[in-house]
């Protein structure tokens, strides 16, 4: 009779096989939109969130969506640069959205691309302008126009923030690239009447001021 494989050995072998098995790719969390307004054309990204969409306010303010999901703003925070779009729920409980922390993945449509791009990064520090948060990118190049309005996922794959802008600063003598994002939890609190709050510095040093980015007007 053939000897049985010990249970512990079989379990170890199974764990090793599972560890080597490729993890399934996360489903997309962004869509591309093309807008027309006042004779100008622009493009950007919108974040899929629950039954609707979110984006940066400056994306939806560029004009009317003529290609992509048929969305419009149903609640905007102009100063914060955040917009709740068709199908989303501005009255959702902020506590129902996880905090933004640790490693994250950013997803959007760079420039005129029609394919999504994903960039890894880690939460770095609060922006000097609340409720923005800076994410340091694990990437040798900065984000480019078109990423605005794209989604930010945490390590569990949950959508927790929306991309607003980008900046580059020197750390330890080397340029490092950042994305400015707005946590969905913070946007929900603000649109429900709570003032935006966040620490104004990290390790005693303010981070770069937020820029209105990207400005895609008149790009063809």
N, C-alpha and C positions, 0 to 999 in steps of 0.2 A: 504493500500500500504506500502511495506517495505521501511523505510527511506534510502535515499542514503548515502553512506559513504562520509564524506567531502573530497574534493580533497587533502587537505593538509595532512589528516590522511592517505589516500591511498598512497600518495607519500612517507611519512615517513616509512610506512610499506614496500614499495618496496625497499627503500634504505637499510633498515635493512636486508631484504632477500638477496640483492646483496652483502652486506658486509659479510654475513655468508657463501655465496656460495664459494666453493674452487676455487682459481685462477688456470687457466690451466698451466700445466708445460711447461717451455720453451723447444723448440726443441733443441736437442743436437748441440753443436758447435765444438765438437772434434771427431777425429777418432784415432784409435790405429794403430801404425805401428810396424812391426817387421823387423829388419835389419840384414844382414849378411855382414861381411867384414873382410878379412885377417884372417879367421878362428875363428873370434869372433862373438858373437851374442848379440843383444841389442834390446831394445824396447823403445818406447816413444809415444808422442801424437803429432798430427797435428791439427791446428786450421782451421775450415771451415771459409773462408772469401770470400764473394761475389761468384764468379764463380770458385774459386780455394782454395788453402790452404796456410797457413803460418806455421812456426815452429821456434824453436831455431836452430841455425846453428849447434850446437854440436849434435843435434839429427840426422839430415840428414847426418852429417859427419861421423857417426859411420859405414856406409856401404850402401849397396843397399837395398831398400825396397823390401822385398820378400812376405810380407803379409800386407794387408791394401790397402788404395788408392794408385794407381800407380803413385807416385809423385816423382819429382826430383827438385833440385834447379834451378830456372831461374834467380836468383839475390840474392847474399849473402853479408851480412855485417859481416865478420868474427870477427872483434874486438868487435862489438856490440853484436854478437852472435844471429843474426837474419837472417832468410832465407825466401825469397818469393818463393813459390813452384808453380808447374804446375797449370795453370788456373787463378792465381792471377794477379794483375795489378800493377807492381812497378811504373808505371807512373801515377797512380791515384792522384787526387788532395788531398794533405794532409788535407785541410780544410773540405773535405767530410767525414772525420772520426771524431767523437766526441772526445773531450778532456777526458782524464782519470781523474776522480774525484769522491769523495764520496763513498758510499757503492758499492761494486762489488761482483761478484760471479765468482769463479775460477772453471774450469772444466778440468779434465784430467783422465788418466788411471794410478792409482798408482801401482808401482812394476809390478807384472805379471798379474794384474787384467784384466779381459776381460769386466768388467762393469765400466761405467763412475762413477766418484765421483765428487760431487760438494761441495765446501767449501766457506763459506761467509767471507767477510773481508771488510776493508775500506782502501782507499788510505792514506798512512801515511806520506811519505816524499820522495823527490828525493834522489837517491843514489849519493854517492861521485863520481861514474863513470857514466858520461852522456851516453845515455839518460835514464838510468835505474831508476825505481821508486819502492819504497818498499810499499807493502800492508801488513797491520797487520791483522792476521787471527783471526776470531771468533771461534777458535778451540783449543782444549787442546793438540793436537798433531801436530808435524811439517809435512809439505809435504814430501813425499818420492819419490824415483826414479820412473820415468815414467810420472810424471806430466809435465815435461819439454816439451814445445811446445804446451801445452794446452791453451785454450782460457780464456780470462777475459771479463766478461760482466758488463756493467753499470746497474744502477737500471731500465733503460728502456729495458734491454735485448739486447742492441746493443754490438757487439763484438768490443772492443776498445784496447785490448792489448794481448800480448802473454807471457806465463810464461817462465822464464829463469832459476831461481834458488831459493834457500831458505836459511834462516839463523834463528838463535835464539839469542835473547839478553835479558838481564834482565831489566825490567822496574818496578819501585816501589817495588823492592825486589822480583819480580816474573818473571819467564821465559815467554817470549812472542814469538810467532812464526811468521815469516814473509815470504812472497814470493817476489822475485825480478822479475819484469815484464818490458817489453819494450812496450811503447805505439805505436800502429800502425802508428799514425800520425807522430811521431818522426822518425820511420823507413823509412817512405815514404820521408820525408824531406831529410834524410841522403842519401838514395840511389839516390836521384835526385840532389845531389851535395852540400847540406848544411851541415856544420859540426855539430855534435851532441853537444847540449848544455843543461845544467841543473844546478841549484844551487848545491853547493858542501856540504851544511850542512842544517840541520833543527834545528831551535831554538839554533843555535850556536854550535850544536854537530853533528859531522859526524856520519853517520850510518855505519853498518858493511860493510867491503869490499866485493865486489861480489865474489862468488865462482864459479868455473866451476862445475856445478851440474846439473843432476846427472851423474856420470861416470858409465855407465852400462856395460862396457867391461867385457867379460868373465863371466857374470852372466848367469846362465842356469836355 
